């Protein structure tokens, strides 16, 4: 999923302080799963903002809506009846959701309430970690199911570097050395000979190298 | 011979090679480069010029290499994949060779978080193994990495690093094999303090016949003091300094520690020169360049061969 973290409350107060009527917009997808911008976080942030502006004596109205998916025009359309009653939208969705709302409602200010972080997985309760860099040409079949692009600090395709120690990365002892994980997996799979196949320089065009990407499925496109 | 490199000639002749390094200054003063390099004249076969080492901005490796070349010394261009994409690397290599610089070392480089620009993006378009492959292709096939023909290919003698002390130990020989497969000509290793472990690694290297395919220069860094030994042990990633090394240098009076460190490094050289597959020494006397001559002399490695 896409992970996100809410911005500090001071930043959010600052960003909405020049508006009177705010539409606070959650999303029921990834940001709900990572507890950053679902229905619950919308309610919490709404109370915090209302309390702040009430104390300040600043007139402030907030409307809470959580869409099924903010990155999908079909659901964003549901905002039509509400959008005119808001001076600005504060979106708790990932950057994709923020942009979809901004695209649909061209004359409405849309502010991000979260920082979108990465594509990751849940490691344990309350902990998410980066797993995929979206390079567009998956190498996991050669690397024992561990991605060196997303998980090696130097994105080495032929690691590990000389800074791997006791299974950890030199950059931070909280980071597992991706190449240690790859090696352990290759051993478990009985495929250590795979390690010595040099992975050639990557064609980054499938990633960000060729500019913004698009998937067009002719069979589905209308 | 693959190149015109003096370092290659010495290694091919079977004599022990000696290299050392010169870290470029944190400013635009050419005399700083010249002062450091001058100390190495006549006592080493090539002078590694580091590339923004420890991720701190310094004078570029190429420009310092040119200054050193103009002094009549033999520079070795270090290049990290952290700061340049494949276009910038190749143009730099063409430029270097046009100035007669014919040795280089392909590295991934320290992560920006260790340096003075921790906010910088690291490039890593290619990694060090792919960089070796790219330079080999430029030299042997006369082709850019992208496949187009080079008008006057650079004939670089290609080096890379190896750290036998990083984890997992069991794949450190295999990682060397990958660099050999990519076409590396010589290796300069991480500083060796755990000689037993290094010898064990060399055993693995010989078992696979890799010592016949690549020249291995053993990395040597003299300890100046017990403080430095402790720092290297505890603070430098990928460094293996056994307790007895720290104990030994800490066991002598402070004013004698530098000499003790010197003795220890000479003992390491003496032991390693008899290890089959060790083709020479890379002496990294960090901010202690004036000691290189003494080390090389006391190790009996003077005079250096002339080609």
Interface residues (C-beta under 8 A of the other chain):
Chain A: X153 X154 X155 X156 X157 X158 X159 X160 X161 X162 X163 X164 X165 X166 X167 X170 X171 X172 X177 X180 X183 X192 X195 X196 X198 X199 X200 X201 X202 X204
Chain B: X81 X82 X86 X108 X110 X111 X113 X122 X124 X125 X126 X127 X128 X129 X130 X133 X134 X145 X161 X162 X163 X165 X166 X167 X168 X171 X174 X175 X177 X178 X181 X182 X190 X237 X238
